Every structure is written in structure tokens, then in C-alpha cells.
Amino acid sequence: MVAVTADVQHMFHCFVVRKDHRNYLRFLWHKNNDLQENLVEFRMRVHVFGNSPSPAVATLGLRKAAQASEQEFGSHVTSFVTRDFYVDDGLTSCPTKEEAVKLMKDTQQALAKYGNLRLHKFASNCAEVMSAFHASDLASNLKDLDLECDSKPLQRSLGLSWDGFILGKAKVAPTSGHTIPRLELSAAVLAVEITQTIVDNLDLHIDTVKFYTDSKVVLGYISNETRRFFIYVANRVEKIRKFSSPSQWNYVPTNRNPADSGTRSVPAHEIHSSEWLLGPRQLLSSEQKNSEDIYQLIDPEERWRNSCNC
């Protein structure tokens, strides 16, 4: 796959503010930009960074420009702008370098013609893709690269990471009414929901998904094939089993559980090196041991009644 990224130049400034809204963007500055002159009142005619509606307005305008160009430039431009842009930054991958160059050039021309927008700061892991564009259109840290050499740009040159943290989510536990196993089971449901969100929004085919929990009780719930549970537990186990299989679930020791960082205090200087962002260390190993353990059901909600007949 050929990765490529691009940026829309001064995106917010490309969209005009309605005249009846410009009074909300007033500011004071020196007349004629002369610091010796008196302060006078100005109004912004375009959207600016820091104004709450600017990202939504600019994103809508960007997508409208792509949609207007679809008949001339094709649906691949619309798909790229709609699915692979975050505000002014676009990041995608193509099977071949030829497809990557065509997509970027078509998008650049389409946005320029139908939106008066300039797409630039191209970067790619393929030197031939970058050599297809003028040096002024490349990302600033790539201009000095020798594009004729055989070696491809390094990760640090592109400023991108190819793998790592994507999404994390945590919920505040209620103060009463739930047992620890129930809360841990809800966390497993949350993991499945996040996975579905990520997989549904990726164009790539995901071969394998692995889940980790530090609760052997939860692993017992998921692996159970015979017992019936209370409605609360049964509904959540059913949802987990609907989107995953017991073989996908693995145990991680409590002291190695990265999810704890989402609900516990972590010093700011340790965040970037924490397992919350990097994941458990065993995931970095080239040889990961697949869990073949069969977790016995330990149901803490099972009530034993002792009786004595005299």
C-alpha cells in the first residue's frame, strides 16, 4: 500500500462569513497597521481559527466542493474528501503509486476549480509519488529530500506513525448498585463497541482482533456454554458473543492492564510512555503467545443456601 497525506492551505480563510454575522467577529487594531495610530474597529470577512463554527463551516464547504466536482473528476475524489479528511488534513492509502498520484492530482484540481481551495503539503512513503508534484506542493520537511535516490523517506521524515494508539474510552463507575464483576463485564462490552466503531470506519480488511481483560470472572462469563445468568449479565454476554468469540479474549495481569490509566491518576510527563498509549509490552513482541486457557466459570452472583433439618 502507498500512503499519502495532504493539507488544504489556509482552509478557514477560504470561506466567507455572511455580512450579517461579521459583527460577531469584530476586533480592535491600529489604523493602517501602524502601531503609532489610534485603535479602530475591524470585522473579519472570513472564518478564523478559534471560532467555534469555523471547522463545521469549512468541512461542509470542502465536501460541497468535492461533490460538485464528482461528475467531472469521479467519485474517488468525493470518497477521499468525505471519508479521509479531518478538517484540513487528508490521509489515505492506495494499492499502487499510480493510483495515489491520480487521486491526489484529481483532488487538487477538483478543489481548486470548484472550491478555490489549494491542496498542498503532499507527503508519501513512496518517492515516486512525491516526485510527481512540484517542490512547492510538498510538505516543508520533504523539499530537501533527494527524490531520485532509491531509498524511501523514513517515518520521521513523514512525521507519521504507522501503528499505535487509535481510540480509548472510559466510563465513571456508579457509586452503588453494581458489583465489581458487573462493572468489568460492562468494560468488556465497551471494548467490543469501540472495536465495531473502528472496524466499520476502516476501508481495510481486519484479519484478527484480540481483546484483553484482567478479570477471569468476565472470561468465565464469555466462555460459558452451559449456565444461565441473571438478565443483566446475560444481555451483556450475548452482546459480547455477538461481535466476538471466546477465542479472541485473553487475560492480562492487573498490573499490566493499560485501561487502568484511563480512570487513575497518571503524571502528565508519563502519559506518552504509558501503556495507555503504547499498549501492553507483550504486544510489541514479534512472537505473541496465543491464549489457549479455558477459563472456568466463577460466578460471584451465585448464591449458596445452607439448610439444616432437625
BAKOL-19494 format. One record per atom (N, C-alpha, C): x, y negated, z negated. Coordinates in pm, whole numbers, padded with zeros to 5 digits, always signed. Example, Ala and Ser with C-alpha at 12.3 -4.5 7.8 and 13.67 -1.06 7.14 Angstrom:
BEGIN
+01319+00569-00780
+01230+00450-00780
+01320+00330-00780
+01285+00225-00708
+01367+00106-00714
+01290-00003-00787
***
This chain:
BEGIN
+00084+00120+00000
+00000+00000+00000
+00088-00125+00000
+00041-00227+00072
+00112-00355+00078
+00035-00456-00006
+00100-00507-00109
+00036-00606-00196
+00064-00746-00144
-00032-00833-00158
-00015-00972-00112
-00101-01063-00199
-00049-01181-00227
-00121-01279-00307
-00109-01416-00242
-00206-01503-00268
-00209-01636-00207
-00283-01731-00300
-00273-01861-00269
-00331-01964-00355
-00395-02072-00268
-00507-02127-00315
-00572-02239-00246
-00515-02369-00302
-00459-02451-00216
-00393-02574-00260
-00494-02676-00313
-00466-02730-00433
-00549-02836-00493
-00698-02805-00476
-00738-02687-00516
-00872-02639-00487
-00981-02732-00541
-00971-02773-00666
-01076-02858-00725
-01090-02989-00650
-00978-03047-00608
-00980-03177-00541
-01040-03170-00401
-01063-03050-00352
-01120-03034-00218
-01272-03046-00217
-01332-03059-00334
-01478-03062-00342
-01523-03193-00404
-01610-03264-00330
-01653-03399-00367
-01764-03392-00472
-01759-03486-00566
-01864-03499-00668
-01976-03586-00614
-02099-03547-00637
-02213-03629-00595
-02203-03769-00654
-02247-03869-00578
-02235-04008-00623
-02307-04032-00755
-02424-03971-00772
-02499-03994-00895
-02441-03920-01015
-02335-03841-00993
-02268-03772-01103
-02133-03833-01137
-02086-03927-01058
-01950-03977-01076
-01933-04062-01202
-02042-04118-01253
-02031-04196-01376
-01989-04109-01495
-02011-03979-01482
-01970-03889-01590
-01820-03859-01586
-01754-03904-01482
-01610-03881-01467
-01535-04014-01462
-01578-04108-01545
-01511-04238-01550
-01389-04233-01642
-01292-04317-01610
-01174-04328-01696
-01112-04467-01677
-01029-04505-01769
-00962-04636-01767
-00818-04620-01725
-00775-04711-01635
-00633-04710-01594
-00595-04851-01548
-00466-04873-01535
-00416-05005-01497
-00449-05036-01351
-00490-05158-01325
-00526-05202-01190
-00407-05187-01096
-00436-05135-00975
-00334-05113-00872
-00219-05024-00921
-00247-04943-01022
-00146-04852-01077
-00023-04926-01129
-00043-05050-01168
+00065-05134-01221
+00047-05143-01372
+00145-05093-01445
+00134-05089-01590
+00130-05227-01654
+00162-05331-01577
+00157-05468-01629
+00018-05529-01613
-00066-05466-01533
-00200-05518-01508
-00296-05473-01619
-00414-05535-01621
-00516-05500-01718
-00580-05365-01685
-00641-05306-01785
-00713-05181-01764
-00844-05208-01692
-00875-05122-01595
-01002-05132-01523
-01065-04993-01520
-01192-04990-01485
-01266-04863-01485
-01261-04797-01348
-01230-04668-01347
-01229-04588-01224
-01328-04473-01239
-01365-04415-01124
-01450-04297-01121
-01387-04192-01031
-01388-04068-01075
-01337-03959-00992
-01438-03927-00883
-01389-03915-00760
-01475-03880-00647
-01473-03730-00618
-01377-03660-00679
-01364-03516-00657
-01362-03445-00793
-01381-03316-00788
-01378-03237-00912
-01235-03227-00964
-01223-03222-01096
-01091-03224-01158
-01076-03106-01254
-00952-03073-01280
-00920-02968-01376
-00959-03014-01517
-01024-02927-01592
-01067-02962-01727
-01214-02995-01736
-01278-03021-01621
-01421-03047-01620
-01495-02912-01613
-01586-02888-01703
-01649-02756-01716
-01709-02702-01587
-01780-02783-01506
-01842-02726-01385
-01744-02702-01270
-01622-02756-01279
-01530-02750-01164
-01504-02609-01114
-01470-02512-01200
-01444-02377-01147
-01563-02316-01074
-01684-02334-01129
-01803-02276-01065
-01831-02343-00931
-01819-02477-00927
-01845-02550-00803
-01743-02511-00696
-01616-02506-00735
-01510-02473-00639
-01522-02329-00590
-01555-02237-00680
-01571-02097-00640
-01687-02081-00543
-01798-02149-00571
-01914-02143-00481
-01877-02200-00344
-01807-02313-00343
-01767-02373-00215
-01673-02284-00137
-01580-02219-00207
-01486-02128-00141
-01561-02011-00076
-01656-01955-00149
-01731-01841-00095
-01823-01883+00019
-01881-02002+00010
-01965-02052+00118
-01883-02069+00246
-01760-02119+00232
-01674-02136+00349
-01643-02001+00413
-01616-01900+00331
-01587-01767+00384
-01709-01707+00453
-01826-01724+00392
-01949-01671+00451
-01981-01739+00583
-01955-01870+00591
-01982-01943+00716
-01890-01898+00828
-01773-01845+00792
-01675-01805+00894
-01690-01659+00936
-01782-01587+00874
-01788-01442+00895
-01813-01404+01040
-01898-01475+01109
-01929-01440+01248
-01806-01454+01337
-01721-01552+01308
-01603-01575+01391
-01483-01492+01347
-01463-01479+01215
-01340-01416+01166
-01361-01277+01107
-01485-01235+01088
-01510-01100+01041
-01542-01090+00893
-01597-00976+00855
-01641-00955+00716
-01525-00931+00621
-01407-00893+00674
-01294-00866+00585
-01250-00992+00513
-01268-01108+00577
-01234-01235+00512
-01332-01262+00397
-01461-01244+00424
-01562-01266+00321
-01541-01172+00203
-01511-01046+00232
-01489-00948+00126
-01368-00986+00040
-01261-01030+00104
-01140-01070+00031
-01168-01188-00061
-01234-01290-00008
-01261-01411-00087
-01361-01382-00199
-01459-01298-00172
-01563-01271-00271
-01516-01179-00383
-01439-01076-00348
-01403-00973-00446
-01265-00991-00507
-01173-01052-00435
-01033-01050-00478
-00977-01187-00514
-01064-01284-00538
-01019-01417-00580
-01062-01442-00723
-00972-01501-00800
-01006-01554-00932
-00979-01704-00927
-01086-01782-00914
-01080-01928-00891
-00996-01953-00766
-00872-02004-00778
-00795-02039-00658
-00689-01935-00622
-00681-01826-00695
-00577-01725-00671
-00638-01599-00612
-00581-01553-00501
-00626-01430-00438
-00519-01323-00446
-00558-01201-00478
-00465-01089-00488
-00532-00965-00434
-00469-00900-00337
-00527-00780-00278
-00417-00690-00227
-00454-00576-00171
-00358-00485-00110
-00420-00425+00015
-00335-00392+00110
-00379-00335+00237
-00297-00210+00268
-00353-00117+00345
-00281+00006+00376
-00154-00017+00457
-00153-00118+00545
-00037-00143+00631
+00000-00290+00630
+00123-00318+00671
+00170-00457+00677
+00095-00535+00784
+00058-00469+00894
-00016-00537+00999
-00152-00585+00949
-00219-00500+00874
-00350-00538+00819
-00336-00651+00717
-00228-00649+00640
-00206-00755+00541
-00184-00889+00609
-00103-00891+00714
-00076-01015+00787
-00204-01067+00852
-00280-00978+00915
-00404-01021+00982
-00503-01078+00882
-00518-01011+00767
-00612-01058+00666
-00573-01197+00617
-00446-01219+00588
-00402-01348+00536
-00416-01458+00641
-00378-01428+00763
-00387-01529+00869
-00533-01563+00902
-00617-01461+00909
-00759-01486+00935
-00822-01568+00823
-00788-01535+00699
-00843-01609+00585
-00792-01752+00584
-00665-01769+00614
-00607-01903+00618
-00677-01990+00722
-00699-01936+00841
-00765-02012+00947
-00913-02036+00915
-00979-01935+00859
-01122-01948+00829
-01147-02055+00724
-01068-02056+00618
-01087-02155+00511
-01051-02295+00559
-00951-02304+00646
-00913-02436+00699
-01022-02492+00788
-01083-02407+00870
-01183-02453+00966
-01318-02480+00901
-01361-02392+00811
-01496-02403+00757
-01503-02465+00617
-01388-02487+00556
-01390-02546+00423
-01288-02655+00400
-01205-02683+00504
-01097-02781+00489
-01009-02745+00369
-00984-02616+00353
-00904-02565+00242
-00775-02505+00296
-00665-02530+00226
-00536-02476+00271
-00496-02358+00184
-00481-02242+00246
-00434-02123+00176
-00283-02114+00195
-00209-02109+00084
-00063-02106+00092
-00008-02027-00027
+00120-02044-00055
+00191-01971-00162
+00176-01820-00146
+00199-01773-00024
+00191-01629+00002
+00309-01557-00063
+00282-01441-00118
+00386-01355-00175
+00346-01210-00151
+00444-01126-00126
+00416-00986-00096
+00535-00900-00135
+00510-00771-00153
+00619-00678-00177
+00680-00629-00047
+00633-00683+00065
+00684-00646+00197
+00745-00769+00264
+00874-00763+00294
+00943-00877+00353
+00887-00912+00491
+00841-00813+00565
+00789-00839+00699
+00659-00918+00693
+00581-00899+00589
+00459-00977+00573
+00494-01123+00549
+00590-01148+00462
+00628-01286+00432
+00694-01355+00550
+00768-01280+00629
+00834-01340+00745
+00734-01384+00852
+00608-01340+00840
+00506-01379+00937
+00453-01519+00911
+00493-01580+00798
+00444-01713+00762
+00558-01812+00755
+00524-01939+00778
+00623-02046+00768
+00672-02057+00624
+00797-02099+00608
+00856-02109+00474
+00776-02200+00383
+00712-02302+00440
+00634-02395+00358
+00506-02332+00304
+00466-02217+00361
+00346-02148+00315
+00375-02040+00211
+00504-02017+00184
+00541-01913+00088
+00542-01968-00054
+00528-01879-00151
+00541-01919-00291
+00681-01976-00311
+00693-02078-00395
+00817-02155-00407
+00937-02069-00444
+00919-01967-00527
+01033-01885-00568
+01072-01782-00464
+01003-01782-00347
+01036-01686-00242
+01100-01753-00121
+01107-01885-00118
+01155-01954+00000
+01301-01923+00031
+01380-01899-00074
+01523-01881-00054
+01563-01736-00032
+01465-01646-00027
+01498-01506-00004
+01541-01484+00140
+01635-01393+00159
+01677-01356+00293
+01578-01253+00347
+01483-01300+00426
+01376-01211+00473
+01424-01114+00581
+01546-01131+00628
+01598-01041+00730
+01667-00920+00668
+01691-00924+00539
+01761-00813+00475
+01667-00693+00459
+01725-00578+00432
+01646-00456+00423
+01574-00443+00289
+01632-00500+00185
+01573-00483+00052
+01447-00565+00038
+01351-00509-00030
+01224-00578-00053
+01237-00669-00175
+01150-00768-00187
+01153-00855-00304
+01129-00775-00432
+01195-00817-00538
+01180-00750-00665
+01056-00798-00737
+01016-00723-00839
+00897-00760-00916
+00912-00899-00976
+01032-00932-01028
+01049-01062-01092
+01041-01175-00990
+01071-01146-00862
+01059-01248-00759
+00913-01278-00729
+00831-01174-00729
+00689-01193-00701
+00615-01252-00820
+00668-01231-00939
+00600-01281-01057
+00475-01202-01091
+00470-01076-01049
+00352-00993-01072
+00392-00865-01143
+00302-00810-01221
+00324-00679-01283
+00235-00578-01212
+00292-00462-01184
+00218-00364-01106
+00132-00274-01194
+00163-00266-01321
+00078-00190-01412
+00083-00256-01549
-00014-00226-01630
-00017-00286-01763
-00159-00306-01812
-00171-00393-01909
-00298-00419-01976
-00398-00483-01880
-00520-00432-01876
-00625-00488-01791
-00735-00552-01874
-00789-00477-01968
-00904-00527-02042
-00910-00463-02179
-00941-00543-02277
-00960-00493-02413
-01085-00554-02473
-01150-00481-02559
-01272-00531-02620
-01286-00475-02760
-01331-00558-02850
-01351-00515-02988
-01482-00572-03040
-01543-00502-03131
-01667-00548-03193
-01650-00554-03344
-01716-00650-03405
-01713-00662-03550
-01809-00560-03610
-01760-00480-03703
-01843-00376-03764
-01942-00439-03861
-02065-00391-03864
-02163-00441-03961
-02119-00408-04103
-02160-00490-04197
-02116-00472-04336
-02180-00351-04404
-02293-00307-04353
-02360-00193-04416
-02445-00119-04314
-02484+00001-04350
-02578+00076-04267
-02515+00176-04173
-02380+00175-04160
-02315+00268-04069
-02198+00336-04139
-02184+00464-04117
-02070+00537-04170
-01949+00515-04079
-01830+00544-04131
-01708+00530-04051
-01714+00617-03925
-01754+00744-03933
-01764+00824-03810
-01858+00764-03706
-01969+00704-03750
-02061+00643-03654
-01996+00522-03586
-01921+00444-03662
-01852+00329-03602
-01746+00377-03503
-01675+00483-03537
-01574+00537-03446
-01639+00595-03321
-01757+00653-03336
-01830+00704-03220
-01875+00590-03130
-01917+00479-03190
-01956+00361-03111
-01836+00305-03036
-01718+00313-03097
-01596+00268-03029
-01567+00355-02907
-01594+00484-02918
-01575+00574-02803
-01671+00539-02690
-01795+00504-02726
-01892+00460-02625
-01842+00333-02556
-01787+00240-02635
-01734+00116-02579
-01621+00144-02480
-01537+00242-02512
-01427+00279-02422
-01481+00329-02288
-01586+00409-02294
-01648+00462-02171
-01709+00348-02090
-01776+00254-02157
-01840+00142-02087
-01736+00054-02018
-01625+00026-02087
-01519-00055-02027
-01461+00016-01906
-01441+00147-01918
-01386+00223-01806
-01477+00215-01684
-01608+00228-01705
-01702+00218-01594
-01695+00081-01528
-01682-00024-01608
-01672-00159-01554
-01548-00173-01466
-01436-00122-01514
-01310-00133-01438
-01317-00051-01309
-01361+00074-01320
-01366+00162-01204
-01463+00109-01098
-01577+00055-01141
-01676+00004-01046
-01625-00118-00970
-01530-00191-01029
-01481-00313-00965
-01349-00294-00893
-01300-00171-00888
-01179-00143-00814
-01213-00081-00679
-01140-00121-00577
-01158-00060-00446
-01076+00069-00434
-00990+00093-00531
-00904+00211-00528
-00977+00332-00586
-00939+00448-00540
-00994+00572-00596
-00911+00611-00717
-00975+00629-00831
-00905+00667-00953
-00914+00819-00969
-00799+00884-00973
-00797+01030-00982
-00824+01080-01124
-00763+01015-01221
-00772+01065-01358
-00789+00950-01456
-00877+00969-01551
-00895+00874-01662
-00879+00952-01792
-00796+00900-01882
-00777+00963-02012
-00823+00869-02122
-00891+00925-02219
-00939+00849-02334
-00865+00896-02459
-00845+00801-02551
-00776+00833-02676
-00856+00780-02795
-00862+00858-02900
-00924+00815-03024
-00845+00873-03141
-00849+00803-03253
-00779+00854-03372
-00875+00925-03467
-00994+00956-03418
-01096+01022-03500
-01119+01165-03451
-01079+01261-03532
-01104+01400-03496
-01252+01435-03511
-01323+01359-03593
-01467+01379-03603
-01534+01348-03470
-01495+01237-03409
-01550+01198-03279
-01515+01303-03173
-01391+01351-03175
-01351+01455-03080
-01434+01581-03099
-01468+01610-03224
-01554+01725-03250
-01694+01704-03198
-01747+01582-03214
-01878+01549-03158
-01879+01572-03006
-01777+01519-02940
-01773+01523-02793
-01756+01667-02743
-01678+01747-02815
-01651+01884-02772
-01763+01982-02806
-01854+01940-02892
-01959+02030-02939
-02050+02078-02825
-02081+02207-02827
-02170+02265-02726
-02292+02333-02789
-02294+02345-02920
-02398+02425-02984
-02485+02347-03083
-02427+02257-03158
-02500+02190-03264
-02588+02077-03210
-02695+02048-03282
-02779+01932-03255
-02753+01828-03362
-02753+01699-03319
-02719+01591-03410
-02841+01503-03437
-02823+01412-03535
-02921+01307-03556
-02930+01222-03429
-03043+01154-03411
-03068+01079-03288
-02957+00979-03258
-02911+00906-03359
-02806+00805-03338
-02681+00868-03276
-02636+00977-03335
-02516+01045-03286
-02543+01110-03151
-02658+01177-03138
-02690+01250-03015
-02694+01157-02894
-02756+01039-02908
-02766+00946-02796
-02629+00899-02750
-02539+00874-02843
-02407+00823-02807
-02318+00933-02750
-02330+01052-02804
-02256+01164-02747
-02303+01192-02605
-02434+01184-02583
-02489+01206-02449
-02434+01105-02350
-02422+00977-02393
-02370+00875-02303
-02223+00899-02272
-02147+00939-02373
-02005+00969-02351
-01989+01086-02256
-02070+01191-02277
-02060+01310-02192
-02110+01283-02050
-02194+01183-02034
-02247+01150-01901
-02137+01093-01812
-02046+01015-01870
-01943+00948-01791
-01803+01003-01815
-01791+01108-01893
-01660+01169-01916
-01680+01313-01959
-01573+01389-01956
-01577+01528-02001
-01488+01543-02124
-01513+01644-02207
-01430+01662-02327
-01282+01675-02296
-01247+01729-02180
-01105+01747-02146
-01033+01614-02124
-01108+01507-02104
-01047+01376-02085
-01012+01308-02217
-01062+01362-02326
-01043+01297-02456
-00924+01357-02530
-00842+01267-02587
-00719+01307-02654
-00710+01240-02791
-00629+01299-02875
-00610+01244-03009
-00483+01159-03013
-00493+01044-03078
-00377+00959-03102
-00369+00936-03252
-00252+00951-03314
-00241+00929-03458
-00285+00788-03496
-00343+00775-03614
-00397+00646-03657
-00291+00537-03655
-00169+00570-03695
-00064+00467-03700
-00010+00431-03562
-00059+00499-03458
-00017+00468-03320
-00134+00422-03235
-00244+00390-03299
-00365+00352-03227
-00360+00204-03189
-00347+00170-03061
-00336+00029-03021
-00464-00050-03044
-00579+00019-03053
-00705-00052-03069
-00713-00126-03202
-00634-00083-03301
-00638-00149-03431
-00595-00295-03422
-00512-00328-03323
-00466-00466-03309
-00579-00560-03271
-00687-00506-03217
-00799-00590-03179
-00882-00637-03296
-00869-00570-03409
-00950-00606-03526
-00867-00636-03649
-00735-00624-03638
-00648-00651-03751
-00552-00765-03718
-00500-00827-03821
-00411-00941-03803
-00278-00897-03743
-00238-00963-03634
-00109-00938-03571
-00039-01072-03552
+00084-01088-03599
+00156-01215-03581
+00164-01253-03433
+00152-01382-03404
+00149-01428-03265
+00273-01386-03188
+00390-01388-03255
+00514-01356-03184
+00527-01206-03153
+00438-01124-03210
+00443-00981-03185
+00340-00933-03083
+00251-01022-03040
+00141-00982-02950
+00195-00923-02820
+00292-00992-02757
+00339-00948-02625
+00411-00813-02630
+00465-00777-02745
+00534-00649-02756
+00452-00546-02832
+00327-00580-02862
+00242-00490-02940
+00183-00380-02852
+00139-00273-02916
+00077-00163-02842
-00061-00201-02790
-00116-00313-02838
-00243-00363-02785
-00228-00396-02637
-00113-00450-02597
-00089-00484-02456
-00011-00376-02384
+00081-00309-02453
+00166-00211-02386
+00110-00070-02391
+00018-00045-02484
-00036+00089-02498
+00055+00176-02583
+00008+00295-02622
+00092+00387-02699
+00220+00420-02624
+00327+00437-02699
+00457+00461-02635
+00458+00588-02551
+00378+00687-02591
+00379+00812-02515
+00327+00794-02373
+00250+00686-02348
+00201+00662-02212
+00313+00620-02118
+00422+00568-02175
+00535+00524-02093
+00625+00640-02055
+00602+00756-02114
+00684+00872-02084
+00646+00929-01948
+00746+00970-01871
+00720+01027-01739
+00651+01163-01749
+00672+01231-01861
+00610+01361-01882
+00516+01351-02001
+00388+01342-01972
+00289+01332-02079
+00230+01470-02105
+00219+01502-02230
+00164+01632-02269
+00012+01625-02270
-00048+01708-02192
-00194+01713-02190
-00247+01783-02315
-00350+01725-02370
-00409+01783-02491
-00493+01905-02455
-00456+02018-02514
-00532+02141-02492
-00598+02187-02622
-00596+02101-02723
-00655+02137-02851
-00807+02142-02841
-00865+02234-02911
-01010+02242-02923
-01046+02192-03063
-01114+02080-03067
-01142+02017-03195
-01270+02075-03254
-01256+02128-03374
-01370+02186-03443
-01464+02074-03490
-01590+02104-03487
-01689+02005-03530
-01686+01990-03682
-01656+01869-03726
-01662+01835-03868
-01766+01726-03880
-01886+01765-03916
-01996+01668-03918
-02012+01612-04059
-01970+01488-04082
-01982+01430-04217
-02126+01400-04255
-02216+01405-04156
-02356+01375-04186
-02435+01501-04223
-02367+01613-04216
-02433+01738-04253
-02449+01744-04406
-02566+01770-04452
-02594+01772-04595
-02609+01917-04643
-02528+01949-04742
-02537+02083-04802
-02623+02074-04927
-02715+02167-04941
-02802+02171-05058
-02776+02299-05138
-02743+02280-05261
-02722+02394-05350
-02847+02413-05436
-02892+02534-05447
-03011+02562-05529
-02981+02676-05626
-03047+02670-05733
-03030+02774-05835
-03167+02824-05879
-03189+02952-05865
-03316+03012-05906
-03295+03091-06035
-03380+03063-06128
-03369+03132-06257
-03495+03214-06282
***
